[in-house]
């Protein structure tokens, strides 16, 4: 079905591994980083090592933030296409009419995840943590979910004719503020534990939102992986 799985390192990768173990399949996982620059570096290295063969099929898994009142914590989405945040020369309003970059959304994913919503997503170059900014982006773009890796994955792999499908689980809803942990993200896409702790303590209500949403989304992600890959030889 899929030759490789791409999933952010850490808790998301651990949830995917648990789902694969339950499904008794050994599909290869390639951990990616948090954020576009670090993800691009990892994928370039994987391509150089031959870990992502030309013409292969990859499934991107992980969590995402909601930009839609119809998507709550624990909901499952399949990307039909995505757009990126505008450059300095493009207004946010112009994004609404921009054609999205298509992704593969095959019948197998739809049949194994009948509850999943097929959506237009937004790929951001930064963490979108405030409810106010999420609402602004939703109104301007019509996107229904946001992550930080989709554009980097597409730009790295599409020149190699690698087919990309994306399934994500919503970990924070449209009205939910999250702690601003931008400063805790290392250059390699990992998290600085001390800086993360400081950000969480200084924003306790937002930190609770992050913890509760993440725990629920990760449980759903494990089940999603199991249902995608069960009975796959």
C-alpha positions in Angstrom: 0.0 0.0 0.0 2.7 2.5 1.1 6.4 2.1 0.8 7.3 4.5 3.6 5.7 6.4 6.5 6.7 10.0 7.4 5.8 11.1 10.9 7.3 13.8 13.2 9.7 12.4 15.7 8.8 11.9 19.4 5.2 11.2 20.6 3.7 11.1 17.1 6.2 8.6 15.9 5.7 6.5 19.0 1.9 6.4 18.5 2.4 5.3 14.8 4.8 2.6 16.0 2.2 1.3 18.4 -0.4 1.2 15.7 1.9 -0.7 13.3 2.7 -3.2 16.0 -1.0 -3.9 16.6 -1.5 -4.3 12.8 1.5 -6.7 12.6 3.1 -4.8 9.7 6.7 -3.7 9.3 6.2 -0.7 7.0 9.3 1.5 7.3 9.0 4.7 9.3 11.2 7.7 8.5 11.0 10.3 11.3 10.8 13.9 10.2 11.3 17.0 12.3 9.0 19.8 13.6 9.0 22.7 11.1 9.8 23.1 7.5 13.5 23.7 7.4 14.5 20.8 9.6 12.1 18.5 7.8 13.6 19.5 4.4 17.1 18.7 5.7 16.1 15.3 6.9 14.4 14.4 3.6 17.3 15.5 1.5 19.5 13.3 3.6 17.1 10.4 3.3 17.0 10.9 -0.5 20.8 10.9 -0.7 20.9 7.7 1.3 18.4 6.0 -1.0 15.8 5.6 1.7 13.1 7.2 -0.4 13.2 5.5 -3.8 12.1 7.4 -6.9 8.4 6.6 -7.7 7.6 5.3 -4.2 4.5 6.0 -2.2 4.7 7.7 1.2 2.0 8.3 3.8 2.5 11.3 6.0 1.0 10.9 9.5 0.8 13.1 12.6 -1.4 15.7 14.3 -2.6 19.1 13.0 -4.4 22.2 14.3 -8.0 22.9 13.3 -8.9 26.0 11.3 -12.5 25.0 11.0 -15.4 25.0 13.5 -16.4 21.6 12.0 -13.2 20.0 13.1 -12.6 19.2 16.8 -9.9 17.5 18.8 -9.7 13.8 17.7 -11.2 14.3 14.3 -9.4 12.7 11.4 -8.6 14.4 8.1 -7.2 13.4 4.7 -5.5 16.1 2.7 -7.0 16.7 -0.8 -4.7 19.7 -1.3 -2.9 22.4 0.6 -1.7 25.9 0.3 1.1 27.8 1.9 1.3 31.1 3.8 1.8 34.0 1.5 5.2 35.6 0.9 5.7 39.2 1.9 4.6 40.4 -1.6 1.2 38.6 -1.4 -1.7 39.5 0.7 -3.4 37.0 3.0 -6.7 37.7 1.2 -5.2 36.6 -2.1 -4.8 33.1 -0.7 -8.5 32.2 -0.8 -8.3 32.0 -4.6 -5.0 30.2 -4.9 -5.1 26.7 -6.3 -4.0 24.1 -3.8 -1.2 21.7 -4.3 -2.9 18.3 -4.8 -2.2 15.2 -2.8 -3.1 11.6 -3.4 -6.4 10.7 -1.6 -7.0 7.1 -2.7 -10.0 4.9 -2.1 -8.2 2.7 0.3 -7.7 5.5 2.8 -11.3 6.6 2.4 -12.7 3.1 2.9 -10.5 2.3 6.0 -11.2 5.7 7.5 -14.9 6.4 6.6 -15.2 9.1 9.3 -12.3 11.1 7.9 -13.0 14.5 6.4 -11.2 15.2 3.1 -9.9 18.8 3.4 -7.9 21.7 2.1 -5.0 22.3 4.5 -2.6 25.2 5.2 1.2 24.6 5.4 2.7 27.2 7.8 6.3 28.1 8.3 5.7 28.8 11.9 3.6 27.5 14.8 0.0 28.9 14.8 -0.8 29.0 18.5 -3.4 31.7 19.1 -7.1 31.2 18.5 -7.3 34.7 17.1 -4.7 34.0 14.3 -6.4 30.6 13.5 -9.7 32.4 13.0 -8.0 35.0 10.8 -6.4 32.3 8.7 -9.6 30.4 8.3 -11.5 33.4 7.2 -8.9 34.5 4.7 -8.0 31.1 3.2 -10.8 28.7 3.7 -8.3 26.1 4.9 -9.6 23.6 7.4 -6.4 22.5 9.2 -2.8 23.6 9.6 0.6 21.9 9.9 4.2 23.0 9.4 5.6 20.2 7.2 3.4 19.7 4.2 5.1 22.2 1.9 8.6 21.0 2.8 7.6 17.4 2.2 6.1 18.2 -1.2 9.0 20.4 -2.4 11.5 17.7 -1.4 9.8 14.6 -2.7 7.7 15.6 -5.7 10.7 16.2 -8.0 11.5 12.5 -7.4 8.0 11.4 -8.6 7.2 10.3 -5.1 3.4 10.1 -4.4 2.3 11.7 -1.1 -0.8 11.1 0.9 -1.5 12.7 4.2 -3.6 11.7 7.2 -3.6 13.8 10.3 -5.5 13.9 13.6 -6.7 17.2 15.0 -5.0 18.1 18.3 -6.4 21.6 18.9 -9.6 23.2 17.9 -10.3 26.6 16.3 -11.1 28.3 19.6 -8.2 26.8 21.5 -5.1 28.9 22.5 -1.9 26.9 22.7 1.4 27.9 24.5 3.8 29.7 22.3 6.6 27.1 22.1 8.3 28.6 19.0 11.4 29.4 21.0 11.7 25.9 22.2 12.1 24.4 18.7 15.7 23.5 18.0 17.4 23.9 14.6 17.1 20.2 14.1 13.4 20.3 14.6 13.4 18.8 18.1 12.2 20.4 21.4 14.4 22.0 24.0 13.0 20.5 27.2 13.9 23.4 29.5 12.5 26.1 27.1 9.4 24.0 26.6 8.8 23.7 30.4 9.2 27.5 30.8 6.7 28.1 28.1 4.2 25.7 29.6 4.5 27.1 33.1 4.2 30.7 31.9 1.0 29.8 30.0 -0.8 27.3 32.2 -4.3 27.4 30.6 -2.9 27.1 27.1 -0.5 24.3 28.4 -3.5 22.3 29.6 -5.1 22.7 26.2 -2.0 21.3 24.6 -1.6 18.4 26.9 -5.3 17.3 26.8 -5.6 17.8 23.0 -2.3 15.9 22.3 -3.1 13.0 24.5 -6.5 12.5 22.8 -5.1 13.0 19.3 -2.3 10.5 19.8 -4.7 7.8 21.0 -6.8 8.4 17.8 -3.6 8.4 15.7 -2.6 5.0 17.0 -6.0 3.6 16.1 -6.0 5.3 12.7 -2.6 3.6 11.8 -4.0 0.2 12.9 -7.0 0.5 10.8 -5.0 1.7 7.7 -2.5 -1.2 7.9 -4.4 -4.1 9.4 -4.5 -7.2 7.2 -1.9 -5.6 4.9 0.7 -8.2 3.8 
